[in-house]
Amino acid sequence: MNKRSEQEWLSLFKQHDESGLTAAAFCRENRLCAKYFSKRKLDLNWKAERLQGTQSFIRVNRPKSRPTQIEMKVGELQLSLPDSVEANWLAKLV
């Protein structure tokens, strides 16, 4: 097993991107373990993102609370049901 530096791995990833080959085909041609290639790529991309201050995830703000009751009016009847009621059951009721 060859021990490669971080720069050597980054060079291999660049070669792979430029080759147009799938990772499996590139690894076969270059006698690399495809699983280890993918693992190193993930590890080093994560490290590069952390150093550059970029993130691969987007923060999503969602409401802190949501109603725990479903309010609905059916004819003259006013219903107040817990939000855990299954849609199929509710459809049968209506």
C-alpha atoms as one frame of an Amber mdcrd trajectory, in Angstrom:
protein
   0.000   0.000   0.000   1.379   3.410  -1.000   1.262   6.105   1.627   0.206
   9.319  -0.106   0.388  12.857   1.186  -2.637  15.116   1.282  -1.320  16.959
  -1.780  -0.963  13.694  -3.704  -4.573  12.801  -2.896  -5.785  16.225  -3.985
  -3.851  15.782  -7.233  -5.504  12.385  -7.786  -8.955  13.897  -7.165  -8.228
  16.604  -9.723  -7.048  13.994 -12.251 -10.235  12.031 -11.627 -12.419  15.110
 -12.207 -10.601  15.899 -15.449 -10.671  12.285 -16.693 -14.428  12.090 -17.126
 -14.324   8.542 -15.760 -16.427   7.154 -12.971 -14.604   6.804  -9.671 -14.610
   3.006 -10.060 -13.080   3.147 -13.568 -10.500   5.748 -12.498  -9.502   3.630
  -9.512  -9.180   0.497 -11.675  -6.937   2.340 -14.151  -4.774   3.750 -11.377
  -4.784   0.639  -9.200  -6.504   2.379  -6.293  -8.986   0.965  -3.812 -12.294
   2.619  -4.797 -13.674   2.550  -1.232 -10.550   4.162   0.202 -10.454   6.696
  -2.660 -14.025   7.762  -1.835 -13.301   7.882   1.891 -10.212  10.039   1.419
 -12.096  12.319  -0.955 -14.852  12.847   1.606 -12.365  13.385   4.438 -10.199
  15.856   2.537 -13.141  17.738   1.035 -14.549  18.161   4.527 -11.185  19.421
   5.756 -10.854  21.819   2.799 -14.364  23.185   3.393 -13.620  23.738   7.073
 -10.392  25.598   6.251 -12.109  27.765   3.628 -15.095  28.435   5.866 -17.592
  26.996   3.375 -20.332  24.594   4.287 -21.970  21.905   2.230 -25.193  22.138
   4.242 -27.734  24.916   4.158 -29.304  25.973   7.436 -33.078  25.777   7.341
 -35.075  27.783   9.834 -38.282  26.091  10.808 -40.981  27.166  13.212 -40.175
  26.358  16.806 -43.655  25.103  17.522 -46.541  23.870  15.497 -50.189  23.505
  16.319 -51.001  20.434  18.322 -54.657  20.567  17.319 -56.441  20.377  13.993
 -59.484  22.636  13.946 -62.138  21.956  11.342 -65.798  22.581  10.779 -67.961
  19.883   9.212 -71.432  21.253   8.596 -72.578  22.604  11.947 -70.070  20.473
  13.826 -66.813  22.039  15.057 -64.027  19.443  15.484 -60.824  19.821  17.428
 -58.519  16.853  16.901 -54.907  16.159  17.877 -52.454  16.607  15.007 -51.397
  12.983  15.453 -54.646  11.824  13.805 -53.879   9.844  10.652 -55.097  11.289
   7.355 -56.880   8.030   6.393 -58.896   8.065   9.615 -59.799  11.699   9.162
 -60.866  11.103   5.543 -63.157   8.251   6.637 -64.666  10.462   9.327 -65.484
  13.228   6.888
